[in-house]
């Protein structure tokens, strides 16, 4: 028996494709897997963190920087009263306590954050001429708290930071650190379009229960939609997309529920009006 040692064919261990092309395909595949993993983790975080007890969320909120606000009479107590009325009208659980913060700044904005805190800026209130519109504004933010949107948004943000840390430790830790504190917290608390619609519907319910109609919502959105006032193109619109479709959806929802769109608006108490001038 004879043994031979044949030589392999030339180029058997090489590919005909350019090395950079193969690297690009590999890198693209890894990037796609990373994106899908981050989206999956964010989805799980959004679903799971809402089961955190509200008491724990309140303690978490206390660990962040103090939320700005003023106890100045009579605006802050008035807003507090209206917010609690809105919460009662929509079945806000008794263990969720609302804390309204009135900020005397020209910013046209309002936002809901962790632990039942709602921040309302004077710049937005100055453009509203009825109590109904203020209730619509507050009820919308109360609804975000009712459905635990702030803690869910924060959960998605921290999950994103942790996922990034798996790829780049320094960037992920830095991103997570930036979220700690008032400024970072406000940045991460952006709600989905579905959550905004959910808050709109619940706010309409609060209006209908308190006033028998939803004219306050019409006034609020008419004010925010005025394109001739540059002050109104500000944070509230950037986080609450105002479109014709959104207003139309509210009208359809009110019609289905049997709530009149028009009605007599309730005036803002004179002391509050004077305080806002």
GUGU-514389 format. One line per 3 residues: their letters; for each residue x, y, z of C-alpha. Coordinates in pm, 1 decimal, decimal comma, padded with zeros to 6 digits. Last residue first. Layout:
BEGIN
a = X/Y/Z | ...
***
This chain:
BEGIN
xxx = -05090,5/08886,0/03544,4 | -05102,7/08531,6/03681,5 | -05172,6/08636,4/04040,4
xxx = -05454,7/08860,0/03920,5 | -05619,0/08572,1/03737,3 | -05581,9/08353,2/04046,6
xxx = -05745,5/08615,7/04266,0 | -06026,2/08654,0/04004,6 | -06121,9/08288,0/03998,8
xxx = -06077,2/08134,7/03651,3 | -06405,8/08146,8/03465,7 | -06608,2/07835,1/03392,3
xxx = -06684,5/07771,5/03026,5 | -07042,8/07730,4/02904,9 | -07077,3/07436,3/02668,3
xxx = -06965,5/07288,8/02338,4 | -06832,5/06940,7/02265,9 | -07122,5/06766,4/02436,1
xxx = -07031,1/06426,4/02584,8 | -07219,5/06124,7/02449,4 | -06933,8/05876,4/02494,3
xxx = -06914,0/05812,2/02118,9 | -06930,2/06185,3/02048,3 | -06655,9/06254,5/02303,1
xxx = -06432,3/05990,0/02145,2 | -06497,8/06130,2/01798,9 | -06412,8/06483,1/01915,0
xxx = -06095,2/06360,4/02081,7 | -05991,5/06172,4/01769,2 | -06045,7/06485,3/01562,9
xxx = -05815,8/06681,0/01792,5 | -05543,8/06417,2/01754,5 | -05590,3/06397,8/01379,3
xxx = -05552,0/06773,9/01348,5 | -05214,8/06742,9/01514,6 | -05057,8/06841,8/01844,3
xxx = -04765,5/06620,1/01939,4 | -04735,0/06629,5/02319,5 | -04360,6/06618,5/02394,5
xxx = -04267,0/06893,4/02149,6 | -04592,6/07079,5/02205,6 | -04537,2/07109,1/02579,2
xxx = -04173,5/07206,5/02524,8 | -04232,1/07513,3/02312,0 | -04402,0/07643,1/02000,4
xxx = -04658,2/07842,9/02196,9 | -04432,2/08140,4/02243,7 | -04414,6/08188,1/01865,3
xxx = -04781,1/08299,6/01856,7 | -04916,6/08302,8/01499,3 | -04935,2/07927,2/01481,9
xxx = -05217,7/07901,7/01730,4 | -05244,6/07527,9/01791,8 | -05177,8/07544,9/02164,0
xxx = -05464,3/07787,1/02221,2 | -05705,3/07586,1/02007,4 | -05594,4/07273,6/02191,6
xxx = -05676,0/07419,7/02530,5 | -06002,7/07577,0/02415,7 | -06130,3/07254,3/02260,3
xxx = -06031,9/07059,7/02571,1 | -06220,5/07307,6/02789,2 | -06531,4/07264,4/02573,2
xxx = -06554,3/06905,4/02693,5 | -06908,1/06901,0/02837,7 | -07092,0/06819,3/03162,6
xxx = -06854,6/07032,0/03371,0 | -06688,7/06804,5/03628,8 | -06772,5/06459,4/03489,2
xxx = -06725,1/06566,5/03126,6 | -06391,9/06733,2/03198,7 | -06258,4/06433,5/03392,3
xxx = -06366,0/06202,1/03110,5 | -06187,3/06421,4/02859,0 | -05872,0/06389,9/03069,6
xxx = -05903,6/06011,4/03054,4 | -05923,0/06019,4/02676,8 | -05625,6/06254,0/02644,0
xxx = -05412,0/06043,3/02880,7 | -05473,7/05730,5/02674,4 | -05394,2/05922,3/02357,0
xxx = -05065,4/06038,0/02508,1 | -04985,9/05682,4/02615,9 | -05043,4/05555,2/02262,2
xxx = -04822,8/05831,7/02122,5 | -04545,2/05718,5/02355,3 | -04435,9/05917,5/02657,6
xxx = -04118,1/06112,0/02717,2 | -03973,2/06107,1/03065,2 | -03603,1/06070,5/02978,5
xxx = -03531,7/06442,4/02956,8 | -03722,8/06530,3/03272,0 | -03514,9/06279,7/03467,9
xxx = -03190,7/06414,6/03330,0 | -03273,4/06766,9/03441,1 | -03397,8/06661,6/03786,3
xxx = -03118,0/06433,0/03887,3 | -03002,6/06086,7/03786,6 | -03051,3/06041,6/03414,6
xxx = -02701,1/06171,6/03340,8 | -02559,5/05890,2/03553,2 | -02730,1/05629,1/03340,7
xxx = -02584,7/05787,3/03027,1 | -02235,6/05802,7/03177,8 | -02256,6/05439,2/03285,6
xxx = -02363,8/05336,6/02936,7 | -02098,5/05544,8/02761,2 | -01815,3/05413,0/02978,6
xxx = -01920,3/05050,4/02953,2 | -01960,1/05047,6/02577,6 | -02153,1/04754,1/02434,9
xxx = -02289,3/04609,1/02757,1 | -02317,9/04966,3/02886,4 | -02553,0/05040,2/02598,3
xxx = -02791,8/04780,7/02735,4 | -02770,5/04939,5/03080,4 | -02847,7/05283,0/02942,4
xxx = -03139,4/05151,8/02735,8 | -03278,3/04973,3/03040,6 | -03243,5/05297,7/03235,9
xxx = -03448,6/05484,5/02979,1 | -03714,7/05215,6/02942,9 | -03761,4/05205,3/03318,5
xxx = -03783,6/05583,5/03327,5 | -04063,7/05577,2/03073,6 | -04249,1/05310,7/03273,0
xxx = -04204,0/05505,9/03596,0 | -04343,7/05818,3/03426,2 | -04633,9/05635,1/03252,6
xxx = -04776,3/05486,0/03571,3 | -05133,2/05479,3/03435,3 | -05264,1/05716,3/03701,5
xxx = -04952,4/05933,2/03672,8 | -05006,5/05988,6/03300,9 | -05376,4/06045,0/03373,4
xxx = -05287,3/06319,3/03621,2 | -05093,1/06492,9/03341,1 | -05397,2/06492,1/03112,7
xxx = -05620,7/06591,6/03402,4 | -05400,0/06894,4/03466,6 | -05429,9/07028,0/03111,6
xxx = -05799,1/06947,9/03081,6 | -05856,4/07108,1/03423,0 | -05672,7/07420,9/03308,1
xxx = -05892,2/07436,2/02996,0 | -06209,2/07406,0/03204,4 | -06092,2/07678,1/03442,9
xxx = -06102,4/07921,3/03155,7 | -05873,6/08178,9/02990,3 | -05559,3/07975,5/02921,8
xxx = -05258,2/08155,5/02770,6 | -05115,2/08272,7/03104,0 | -05130,2/07912,9/03230,6
xxx = -04864,0/07806,5/02981,2 | -04604,5/08066,1/03080,6 | -04679,8/08009,5/03448,6
xxx = -04526,8/07664,3/03431,8 | -04698,0/07353,9/03566,8 | -04501,3/07068,1/03723,3
xxx = -04686,4/06753,7/03828,9 | -04545,8/06520,6/04095,9 | -04723,7/06190,4/04160,9
xxx = -04408,7/06003,7/04261,9 | -04227,6/06032,4/03932,0 | -04301,7/06298,4/03671,6
xxx = -04591,2/06468,1/03500,4 | -04526,7/06769,9/03281,6 | -04647,6/07118,7/03196,1
xxx = -04494,9/07365,9/02951,8 | -04492,0/07709,8/02800,8 | -04183,2/07842,9/02979,1
xxx = -04235,7/08198,6/03104,3 | -04125,0/08099,4/03456,0 | -04314,4/08117,2/03782,2
xxx = -04326,6/07745,8/03857,2 | -04637,2/07593,5/04012,5 | -04569,0/07249,4/04157,8
xxx = -04865,5/07014,1/04205,2 | -04819,6/06709,5/04427,6 | -05067,4/06426,4/04370,9
xxx = -05104,4/06126,8/04601,3 | -05154,5/05778,2/04461,0 | -05268,4/05541,7/04738,7
xxx = -05631,8/05641,4/04687,4 | -05639,2/05510,3/04332,5 | -05734,7/05770,5/04067,1
xxx = -06091,6/05692,4/03964,5 | -06130,5/05935,4/03675,1 | -06342,5/06199,4/03845,1
xxx = -06138,4/06174,2/04165,9 | -05817,2/06244,1/03976,4 | -05966,8/06547,4/03804,9
xxx = -06091,1/06685,4/04136,3 | -05745,7/06629,3/04283,9 | -05589,4/06820,1/03995,9
xxx = -05833,1/07109,2/04036,4 | -05758,2/07140,8/04408,6 | -05382,8/07132,2/04355,7
xxx = -05408,6/07393,3/04081,1 | -05596,4/07625,4/04317,0 | -05350,0/07558,6/04598,7
xxx = -05060,6/07653,3/04363,2 | -05220,9/07967,9/04221,1 | -05336,1/08143,8/04539,5
xxx = -05092,5/08183,0/04700,0 | -04725,5/08104,0/04639,4 | -04626,4/07749,3/04725,4
xxx = -04367,8/07764,0/04449,6 | -04198,3/07494,2/04249,0 | -03875,5/07325,7/04156,5
xxx = -03845,9/06952,9/04209,3 | -03579,8/06860,2/04461,3 | -03305,7/06648,8/04309,2
xxx = -03369,2/06276,6/04290,1 | -03393,9/06042,6/04588,2 | -03743,0/06167,8/04668,8
xxx = -03866,2/06032,9/04335,2 | -03742,7/05685,6/04429,4 | -03929,8/05704,2/04759,0
xxx = -04247,0/05795,6/04572,0 | -04188,5/05511,3/04325,8 | -04159,1/05270,1/04617,8
xxx = -04492,1/05393,7/04753,7 | -04639,4/05350,3/04406,0 | -04564,7/04980,2/04425,0
xxx = -04357,1/04857,0/04125,3 | -04599,9/04681,8/03892,5 | -04552,5/04949,0/03626,1
xxx = -04186,7/04842,3/03612,6 | -04273,9/04516,4/03435,3 | -04437,3/04614,3/03107,1
xxx = -04210,0/04903,9/03013,0 | -03904,0/04706,5/03123,3 | -04004,7/04411,2/02905,2
xxx = -04047,0/04635,5/02602,1 | -03717,1/04812,1/02670,0 | -03539,1/04476,8/02694,2
xxx = -03684,1/04372,0/02360,2 | -03589,8/04700,9/02195,4 | -03234,9/04674,9/02333,0
xxx = -03202,8/04315,8/02211,9 | -03332,7/04407,0/01866,8 | -03080,3/04689,9/01843,6
xxx = -02795,3/04462,1/01955,0 | -02893,6/04192,3/01703,4 | -02902,8/04451,2/01425,2
xxx = -02559,8/04579,9/01527,2 | -02417,3/04226,9/01526,1 | -02558,4/04162,7/01178,9
xxx = -02426,5/04492,2/01048,9 | -02080,9/04419,2/01188,1 | -02073,2/04077,8/01020,7
xxx = -02195,4/04214,5/00687,5 | -01949,0/04505,3/00704,6 | -01662,7/04270,4/00791,3
xxx = -01744,3/04047,5/00492,4 | -01750,2/04351,4/00265,5 | -01420,7/04476,7/00407,7
xxx = -01258,0/04140,0/00339,3 | -01357,0/04151,7/-00031,5 | -01545,1/03840,6/-00136,8
xxx = -01371,8/03556,5/-00321,8 | -01289,9/03385,6/00001,7 | -00962,8/03219,1/00093,8
xxx = -00893,2/02879,3/00244,0 | -00897,7/02681,8/-00083,3 | -00678,2/02942,8/-00256,3
xxx = -00459,1/02688,2/-00440,0 | -00588,8/02334,4/-00416,4 | -00460,6/02129,1/-00131,1
xxx = -00136,9/01932,9/-00179,5 | -00163,9/01555,9/-00204,8 | 00027,8/01354,3/00054,5
xxx = 00049,0/01000,6/-00078,8 | 00050,5/00661,2/00081,4 | 00129,4/00336,6/-00096,8
x = 00000,0/00000,0/00000,0
***
